Amino acid sequence: MCSAVPDPTIPGRWVPGVSGMTDSSADAAASPPLRPAPLVQEFAGVSFQSRALSMSVRRTIRPFIEAWAVTPSLPWPAPLVDRAAVTVRPVHGTRRHRVRLAECAAEFLYTPDAGEHQAILYLHGGAFVCCGLATHRNLVSRISASTRAPVLAVDYRMLPRHPIRRAVEDGISGLRWLMSHGYPIERIVVAGDSAGGFLTFAVAHEALRLGLGRVAGTVALSPLTDLDPLPKMEHPNSYRCALFPRRAVPALLTLVRRAERRGGDGYEPVSSPVDLDLAGMPPALIQTGSEEMVYTDAVTMGERLEAAGVPAQVQVWEKQIHVFQAAAGAVPEGGRAISEIGRFVRSLA
C-alpha cells in the first residue's frame, strides 16, 4: 500500500479513465478493491460547472464565514441555515419518515431501489454549529439511491449549547434505532460530511468501545478528523480553500473548548479521530478535494487507519470544493463521487 502523501500542487498519478466519465459509465466500471489499491487515489479533471461553483462559493458563502470567524462567540442565528433549506428536495420518489431518538430528531429516508440488506447512518456537516436534515436531504437521498440502502439522518445536538460528545451519543442512539428495526450492526454503514465525518469515525469507534459491535464500514466526505489546527494552518491549502478562511480553524476550536468546559463534572471530552486507537475499525472510504482546508485531515486519517491494519482508501478529487458531493445535481464530479460511495457500500454487503 502506498503511504506517501501527494502534494496537490504537483501532478500526481491520476486514476486512468476517471476524468470525463459519465455517471452511468462510472457505475459500470470495475470498483477498485481496497487492497492492494493505493491508499491515496487521485481523480483528475475539473469541469466548467465545478470551477463556476468554486468561484461562486468564494464570493458568496466565504464572506459570511469570515465574519463568523472574527466573533464566533456571538449569538449567530445558526438554526436559520437549516430552516432556510426547507425548499431543498430529495431525489424523485424518495420517501421519508420523521423519527424521534432519545435526545434529538432524525429522518428515515429511502429511495425506490433501496433494499433491506443494508442501512446507512448519516451525520451531517456544518462545523458542529449549523445545518441539519433539510440542508442535507438532497445529498442523503442521492447516497440512498446510489447505495440502494435506506438512510437514517440524525439531527444531532450541536455547539455552542452542547459539546461534541453529545453529538456522538446521538449517533449511537441512531445506531441503536436501526438495530432495533432489523438492521444488525454489521450491516450498517456510518457516513457523514465535514464535522459529520469527525462524528462518523467517533461513532464507529464508540460502538466498538460500548460492545455494540463493528459497523460494516465508514464513509467520510471532506472530513474534519483533527482538532489540532496546526497541520491545517501549516498546509498551503489554508490559503487556497474556496470555502474556509484560515481564521475559521482557530475560531471553531475556541467554540469546541468552551462547550467542552460546560460538559460538567465527569464529562469526558471527545478525542480527535486521528488520535484514537483505530485497531478493529471497519473499512473506510474517505473523499476530499485537493485544495480544501481539511485535505490534511483526510489523508492523515487514511494513514492512521492503514497503520492500524484497517482497509482505507482516500480519494482526492482535483480542485473540488468542500463537500462537493452536495452539488451533485449541478457538478458532474459530485455525481461521480456519489457513484464511488455506492460501489464502496455495496461491496460491504
C-alpha positions in Angstrom: 0.0 0.0 0.0 1.2 3.5 -0.8 1.8 5.6 2.2 3.2 8.7 0.6 1.1 11.9 0.7 1.0 13.6 -2.7 1.4 17.3 -2.8 -1.7 18.7 -4.6 0.5 21.3 -6.4 2.4 18.5 -8.1 0.8 16.5 -10.9 0.3 13.0 -9.4 -0.7 9.6 -10.6 -4.3 10.1 -11.6 -6.7 7.2 -11.9 -6.8 6.2 -15.5 -10.1 6.8 -17.3 -11.8 8.6 -14.4 -11.8 12.1 -15.8 -14.7 12.7 -18.1 -16.7 9.6 -17.1 -20.4 9.8 -17.0 -22.4 8.6 -14.0 -23.6 5.6 -15.9 -20.2 4.6 -17.2 -18.7 5.2 -13.7 -21.3 2.7 -12.3 -20.3 0.2 -14.9 -16.6 0.5 -14.3 -15.0 -2.1 -12.1 -14.7 -0.9 -8.5 -11.0 -0.8 -7.4 -10.5 -3.1 -4.3 -9.4 -1.6 -1.1 -6.4 -3.8 -1.2 -4.0 -3.8 -2.9 -5.1 -0.4 -4.2 -3.0 2.6 -3.1 -4.1 4.4 0.0 -4.4 7.7 -1.9 -6.3 7.6 -5.2 -6.4 10.8 -7.2 -9.2 11.8 -9.6 -8.3 14.3 -12.3 -10.4 16.7 -14.2 -12.2 20.0 -13.3 -15.4 20.7 -15.1 -16.6 24.2 -16.0 -19.5 23.7 -13.6 -17.1 22.9 -10.8 -15.0 26.0 -11.5 -18.1 28.2 -11.5 -19.3 26.7 -8.2 -15.9 27.3 -6.6 -15.9 30.9 -7.7 -19.5 31.4 -6.5 -18.8 29.9 -3.1 -15.7 32.0 -2.7 -17.6 35.2 -3.4 -20.9 34.5 -1.5 -20.6 32.0 1.3 -17.0 32.5 2.3 -17.5 36.2 3.4 -20.1 35.1 5.9 -17.7 32.5 7.3 -15.1 35.2 7.5 -17.4 37.4 9.6 -18.4 34.5 11.9 -14.7 33.6 12.4 -14.0 37.1 13.7 -16.6 36.8 16.5 -17.6 33.1 16.8 -19.0 33.6 20.3 -21.7 36.0 19.2 -25.3 34.5 19.1 -25.3 33.8 15.4 -28.6 32.6 14.1 -27.2 29.2 13.0 -30.5 27.4 13.2 -31.8 29.6 10.4 -29.5 27.8 8.0 -31.5 24.6 8.1 -34.8 26.4 8.2 -33.9 28.3 5.1 -33.2 25.0 3.3 -36.8 23.7 3.6 -37.1 24.1 -0.2 -34.3 21.6 -0.8 -35.9 18.5 -2.2 -34.7 14.9 -2.2 -34.4 12.9 -5.5 -37.7 12.0 -7.1 -39.5 9.1 -5.5 -37.8 9.5 -2.1 -39.9 8.6 0.9 -39.1 9.9 4.4 -40.4 9.5 7.9 -39.6 11.6 11.0 -38.1 9.6 13.8 -37.7 10.6 17.5 -34.5 9.5 19.1 -33.7 9.8 22.8 -32.3 13.4 22.7 -32.9 14.6 19.1 -34.9 14.1 15.9 -33.9 12.1 12.9 -35.3 11.2 9.5 -35.5 7.8 7.9 -35.2 8.2 4.2 -35.2 5.7 1.3 -35.4 5.8 -2.5 -37.4 3.4 -4.7 -34.5 1.0 -5.3 -33.5 0.8 -1.6 -33.4 -2.8 -0.3 -33.4 -4.2 3.3 -30.0 -5.8 3.4 -28.0 -2.7 4.5 -28.7 0.6 6.1 -26.7 3.9 6.5 -26.5 6.1 9.5 -25.8 9.7 8.2 -24.3 12.5 10.3 -24.5 15.9 8.6 -21.8 18.5 8.4 -21.8 22.2 9.4 -18.8 22.7 11.7 -20.9 21.3 14.6 -22.9 24.6 14.7 -25.3 24.6 11.8 -27.1 22.7 9.1 -29.4 19.7 9.6 -31.9 17.4 8.0 -33.1 19.9 5.4 -29.8 21.2 4.2 -28.6 17.6 3.6 -31.8 16.0 2.4 -30.9 16.0 -1.3 -27.4 14.7 -0.7 -28.6 11.9 1.6 -31.3 10.9 -0.9 -28.6 10.7 -3.6 -26.5 8.5 -1.4 -29.5 6.3 -0.7 -30.1 5.9 -4.4 -26.5 5.1 -5.2 -26.1 2.6 -2.4 -29.6 1.2 -2.7 -29.9 1.4 1.1 -32.2 3.3 3.4 -30.6 6.1 5.4 -31.2 7.4 9.0 -30.1 11.0 9.1 -29.6 12.2 12.6 -30.3 15.8 13.7 -27.7 15.7 16.5 -27.2 18.2 19.2 -24.7 20.9 18.3 -22.3 23.6 19.5 -22.3 26.0 21.3 -25.1 24.7 23.5 -23.8 21.1 23.6 -20.3 19.6 23.5 -19.3 17.2 20.7 -19.7 14.2 22.9 -23.5 14.8 22.9 -23.5 14.5 19.1 -21.6 11.2 19.4 -24.2 10.0 21.9 -27.0 10.9 19.4 -25.1 9.0 16.7 -25.1 5.9 19.0 -28.8 6.5 19.6 -29.3 6.4 15.8 -27.3 3.1 15.6 -29.5 1.6 18.3 -32.6 2.7 16.5 -31.5 1.0 13.3 -30.5 -2.2 15.2 -33.9 -2.2 16.9 -35.6 -2.0 13.5 -34.0 -5.1 12.0 -30.6 -3.9 10.8 -27.7 -5.8 12.5 -24.7 -3.6 13.2 -22.5 -5.5 10.8 -24.9 -4.3 8.0 -24.9 -0.6 9.0 -22.5 1.9 7.3 -21.8 5.1 9.2 -21.3 8.1 6.9 -21.0 11.9 7.2 -19.5 15.0 5.8 -17.2 17.6 7.3 -17.9 17.7 11.0 -20.2 14.8 10.4 -17.1 13.0 9.1 -15.5 13.6 12.5 -18.6 12.1 14.1 -18.6 9.2 11.6 -15.3 7.8 13.0 -16.1 8.8 16.6 -19.5 6.9 16.5 -18.0 3.8 14.8 -15.2 3.8 17.5 -17.7 4.4 20.3 -19.8 1.5 19.1 -16.8 -0.8 19.5 -16.0 0.6 22.9 -19.6 0.1 24.1 -19.5 -3.5 22.9 -22.2 -2.9 20.3 -20.0 -4.4 17.6 -18.3 -3.2 14.5 -20.3 -1.4 11.8 -19.9 -2.6 8.2 -17.9 0.4 7.1 -17.4 4.2 7.3 -17.7 6.8 4.6 -16.4 10.3 5.2 -16.8 13.3 2.8 -14.3 16.1 3.3 -14.0 15.0 7.0 -12.6 17.1 9.9 -10.6 14.5 11.8 -8.1 16.6 13.8 -9.0 19.4 16.2 -5.3 20.4 16.3 -5.3 23.5 14.0 -1.5 23.4 13.2 -1.5 20.8 10.4 -4.2 22.6 8.6 -2.7 26.1 9.2 0.8 25.0 8.0 -0.5 23.5 4.8 -0.7 25.6 1.6 -4.4 24.8 1.3 -5.1 27.1 4.2 -4.7 29.9 1.6 -6.3 28.0 -1.3 -9.6 26.7 0.2 -12.6 28.3 -1.6 -14.9 28.0 1.4 -12.9 28.3 4.7 -10.6 31.2 5.6 -7.6 30.5 7.8 -9.1 32.2 10.8 -12.1 29.8 10.8 -9.9 27.0 12.1 -8.9 28.6 15.5 -12.4 30.1 15.7 -14.0 26.6 15.6 -11.5 25.3 18.2 -12.5 28.2 20.5 -16.1 27.1 20.4 -15.3 23.5 20.9 -13.2 24.2 24.0 -15.8 26.4 25.5 -18.5 23.8 25.0 -16.2 21.1 26.5 -15.8 23.2 29.6 -19.6 23.2 30.0 -19.7 19.5 29.9 -20.0 19.3 33.7 -18.4 17.0 36.3 -17.3 13.7 35.0 -17.5 14.9 31.4 -15.0 13.2 29.1 -14.0 15.3 26.1 -14.0 13.6 22.7 -10.7 12.8 21.1 -9.9 13.7 17.5 -10.4 10.6 15.3 -6.7 10.7 14.2 -5.7 10.2 17.9 -8.0 7.2 18.6 -6.9 3.6 18.9 -8.1 2.6 15.5 -7.4 -1.1 15.7 -10.5 -3.1 14.8 -12.2 -0.2 13.0 -14.2 -1.1 9.8 -13.1 -0.4 6.2 -13.2 3.3 5.3 -13.7 5.4 2.2 -12.6 9.0 2.5 -13.2 11.6 -0.2 -11.7 15.1 -0.2 -10.9 17.9 -2.6 -7.2 18.5 -3.4 -7.2 22.2 -2.3 -9.6 22.2 0.6 -8.8 23.1 4.2 -9.3 19.6 5.5 -7.3 17.8 2.9 -4.6 17.0 5.5 -7.2 15.6 7.9 -8.5 13.2 5.2 -5.1 11.9 4.2 -3.8 11.7 7.8 -6.9 9.7 8.8 -6.4 7.3 6.0 -2.7 6.8 7.0 -3.7 6.3 10.7 -6.3 3.7 9.7 -3.9 1.9 7.5 -1.2 1.9 10.2 -3.8 0.2 12.5 -4.4 -2.5 9.9 -7.7 -1.1 8.7 -8.5 -1.1 5.0 -8.8 2.5 3.9 -9.0 4.4 0.7 -8.6 8.2 0.3 -10.0 9.6 -2.9 -8.5 13.0 -3.7 -10.6 14.9 -6.3 -8.8 17.6 -8.2 -9.7 21.2 -7.0 -13.1 20.2 -5.8 -14.7 22.4 -3.0 -15.6 21.2 0.5 -18.3 18.5 0.3 -18.7 19.0 -3.5 -20.9 15.9 -3.4 -23.7 18.1 -2.2 -23.7 19.8 -5.6 -24.1 16.6 -7.5 -27.2 18.0 -9.3 -25.0 20.7 -10.9 -21.4 19.4 -10.7 -20.6 16.2 -12.6 -17.7 15.4 -10.2 -20.2 15.3 -7.3 -22.3 12.6 -9.1 -19.2 10.5 -9.9 -18.1 10.7 -6.2 -21.5 9.5 -5.1 -21.2 6.6 -7.5 -18.0 5.7 -5.8 -19.7 5.8 -2.5 -22.4 3.5 -3.9 -19.9 1.0 -5.1 -18.0 1.0 -1.8 -21.1 0.5 0.3 -22.5 -2.3 -1.9 -19.1 -4.0 -1.8 -19.5 -4.4 2.0 -22.8 -6.3 1.7 
